[in-house]
Amino acid sequence: MTLTGTPKGTRIDAHHHFWELARRPQSWLEPPQMAPIRRDFTLSDYASTAAEADIGRSVLVQVLADAQETREFLALAARSQTVAAVVGWADLTRPGLPGELAALAASPGGDLLRGVRHLVQGEGDPRWLARDDVRGGLREVAAAGLTYDLLVVPHQLPAAIETVRALPELTFVLDHLAKPPIASGKLEPWAGLIRELAAEPNVTAKLSGLITEADRDDWDAARLRPYVEVALETFGPSRLMFGSDWPVCLLAGSLPVWAETALALLTDAGLSAAERDEVFGGTATRVYRLG
């Protein structure tokens, strides 16, 4: 499958994961509905399916709130011809955060650390991002020259919008378009909040994680289209990047199927080949400094 007219293997997947359960247990995989992905997923597994989708480089994203996982990901990326950057984890509320970020950067593969992420979607406080200690940590992330991946759900978007406005020096990357309620077919209030967030110039977004927010057993491009249209209207192709969310995407479809669906949606929306290439590579290259 060739995604656009550019050479094979030049696409970038801006969001995927790995895990080995014996090395690092994943309690979030325990519910019955997660059984299809309750197994190991490694670099070799990813490389084969990514090649089917013409993906040549990728961004590996943290799974657990565990700095040791980040160190392992960095070391793996240093040995990989595919993984070009890592978005890791660090405790934003820890007073010693600058030293922790410096230690990660100095570890094997540390030059590939491009961003930090926290699982904000799991925080009970919808205004967690507005806490003083969290924002202090985010300032340290900016000072370290890193980006911050926003993993939030719709009811957390108001605090995300305030935080983005309060920290213009930090580049934010919205993961999974804040997980819109695709299965319900509702657009609001999600769409209005996305418009507010996208109005801030220091935010980009990932076209990722959408098929698992739809009805996982009965989705198609038509059901995704209204949400992709909002993303294109608000962020535009130069601030959007494709992400597979592999292997989580396997709960609803394969990486190549999602890539082909995303391409079809962008093409149907009237994007030129150059604009599609922004989503499938240009934006991620700039934001994560892939070179």
QUIMO-V846105 format. One record per residue. RES is the residue in three letters. PSI is psi in whole degrees, -180 to 180 (NA if undefined). Layout:
# QUIMO-V846105
res=RES psi=PSI
res=RES psi=PSI
This chain:
# QUIMO-V846105
res=MET psi=118
res=THR psi=120
res=LEU psi=-38
res=THR psi=-164
res=GLY psi=1
res=THR psi=166
res=PRO psi=150
res=LYS psi=148
res=GLY psi=13
res=THR psi=-4
res=ARG psi=154
res=ILE psi=131
res=ASP psi=111
res=ALA psi=7
res=HIS psi=106
res=HIS psi=173
res=HIS psi=165
res=PHE psi=155
res=TRP psi=150
res=GLU psi=115
res=LEU psi=-33
res=ALA psi=-33
res=ARG psi=-41
res=ARG psi=97
res=PRO psi=149
res=GLN psi=92
res=SER psi=-26
res=TRP psi=-12
res=LEU psi=2
res=GLU psi=-33
res=PRO psi=148
res=PRO psi=-36
res=GLN psi=-13
res=MET psi=1
res=ALA psi=-37
res=PRO psi=-22
res=ILE psi=19
res=ARG psi=65
res=ARG psi=177
res=ASP psi=144
res=PHE psi=118
res=THR psi=176
res=LEU psi=-42
res=SER psi=-37
res=ASP psi=-45
res=TYR psi=-43
res=ALA psi=-39
res=SER psi=-43
res=THR psi=-32
res=ALA psi=-38
res=ALA psi=-35
res=GLU psi=-28
res=ALA psi=15
res=ASP psi=27
res=ILE psi=125
res=GLY psi=-25
res=ARG psi=159
res=SER psi=167
res=VAL psi=117
res=LEU psi=128
res=VAL psi=141
res=GLN psi=153
res=VAL psi=-42
res=LEU psi=156
res=ALA psi=75
res=ASP psi=111
res=ALA psi=-28
res=GLN psi=-36
res=GLU psi=-42
res=THR psi=-42
res=ARG psi=-41
res=GLU psi=-40
res=PHE psi=-41
res=LEU psi=-44
res=ALA psi=-39
res=LEU psi=-44
res=ALA psi=-36
res=ALA psi=-25
res=ARG psi=-5
res=SER psi=146
res=GLN psi=-6
res=THR psi=-49
res=VAL psi=115
res=ALA psi=-10
res=ALA psi=158
res=VAL psi=135
res=VAL psi=111
res=GLY psi=-166
res=TRP psi=144
res=ALA psi=151
res=ASP psi=106
res=LEU psi=-22
res=THR psi=0
res=ARG psi=129
res=PRO psi=-31
res=GLY psi=21
res=LEU psi=-44
res=PRO psi=-42
res=GLY psi=-37
res=GLU psi=-42
res=LEU psi=-39
res=ALA psi=-38
res=ALA psi=-39
res=LEU psi=-43
res=ALA psi=-27
res=ALA psi=-6
res=SER psi=167
res=PRO psi=125
res=GLY psi=5
res=GLY psi=-23
res=ASP psi=-11
res=LEU psi=0
res=LEU psi=119
res=ARG psi=-15
res=GLY psi=174
res=VAL psi=148
res=ARG psi=147
res=HIS psi=149
res=LEU psi=69
res=VAL psi=-31
res=GLN psi=-24
res=GLY psi=-2
res=GLU psi=133
res=GLY psi=-28
res=ASP psi=114
res=PRO psi=-13
res=ARG psi=27
res=TRP psi=-41
res=LEU psi=-19
res=ALA psi=-4
res=ARG psi=145
res=ASP psi=-41
res=ASP psi=-35
res=VAL psi=-45
res=ARG psi=-33
res=GLY psi=-41
res=GLY psi=-40
res=LEU psi=-34
res=ARG psi=-36
res=GLU psi=-35
res=VAL psi=-45
res=ALA psi=-42
res=ALA psi=-28
res=ALA psi=0
res=GLY psi=24
res=LEU psi=161
res=THR psi=172
res=TYR psi=120
res=ASP psi=124
res=LEU psi=109
res=LEU psi=93
res=VAL psi=163
res=VAL psi=166
res=PRO psi=-41
res=HIS psi=-11
res=GLN psi=-4
res=LEU psi=-38
res=PRO psi=-44
res=ALA psi=-34
res=ALA psi=-42
res=ILE psi=-46
res=GLU psi=-41
res=THR psi=-42
res=VAL psi=-41
res=ARG psi=-34
res=ALA psi=-17
res=LEU psi=67
res=PRO psi=-17
res=GLU psi=-10
res=LEU psi=134
res=THR psi=122
res=PHE psi=145
res=VAL psi=116
res=LEU psi=117
res=ASP psi=138
res=HIS psi=26
res=LEU psi=31
res=ALA psi=26
res=LYS psi=68
res=PRO psi=157
res=PRO psi=64
res=ILE psi=-38
res=ALA psi=-32
res=SER psi=-19
res=GLY psi=2
res=LYS psi=143
res=LEU psi=-36
res=GLU psi=149
res=PRO psi=0
res=TRP psi=-50
res=ALA psi=-42
res=GLY psi=-39
res=LEU psi=-37
res=ILE psi=-39
res=ARG psi=-41
res=GLU psi=-46
res=LEU psi=-45
res=ALA psi=-18
res=ALA psi=-16
res=GLU psi=126
res=PRO psi=-14
res=ASN psi=23
res=VAL psi=133
res=THR psi=176
res=ALA psi=156
res=LYS psi=130
res=LEU psi=83
res=SER psi=162
res=GLY psi=14
res=LEU psi=-37
res=ILE psi=-24
res=THR psi=-8
res=GLU psi=-13
res=ALA psi=-179
res=ASP psi=112
res=ARG psi=-22
res=ASP psi=-5
res=ASP psi=70
res=TRP psi=159
res=ASP psi=177
res=ALA psi=-35
res=ALA psi=-36
res=ARG psi=-28
res=LEU psi=-26
res=ARG psi=-48
res=PRO psi=-34
res=TYR psi=-38
res=VAL psi=-38
res=GLU psi=-39
res=VAL psi=-43
res=ALA psi=-44
res=LEU psi=-39
res=GLU psi=-37
res=THR psi=-44
res=PHE psi=-34
res=GLY psi=161
res=PRO psi=-27
res=SER psi=-4
res=ARG psi=17
res=LEU psi=145
res=MET psi=142
res=PHE psi=137
res=GLY psi=141
res=SER psi=-29
res=ASP psi=31
res=TRP psi=141
res=PRO psi=4
res=VAL psi=-34
res=CYS psi=-23
res=LEU psi=-14
res=LEU psi=-20
res=ALA psi=-21
res=GLY psi=165
res=SER psi=164
res=LEU psi=-49
res=PRO psi=-37
res=VAL psi=-44
res=TRP psi=-41
res=ALA psi=-43
res=GLU psi=-38
res=THR psi=-44
res=ALA psi=-43
res=LEU psi=-44
res=ALA psi=-41
res=LEU psi=-40
res=LEU psi=-39
res=THR psi=-45
res=ASP psi=-28
res=ALA psi=-3
res=GLY psi=12
res=LEU psi=141
res=SER psi=170
res=ALA psi=-40
res=ALA psi=-39
res=GLU psi=-39
res=ARG psi=-37
res=ASP psi=-27
res=GLU psi=-48
res=VAL psi=-38
res=PHE psi=13
res=GLY psi=-47
res=GLY psi=-46
res=THR psi=-47
res=ALA psi=-38
res=THR psi=-44
res=ARG psi=-50
res=VAL psi=-43
res=TYR psi=8
res=ARG psi=57
res=LEU psi=-19
res=GLY psi=NA
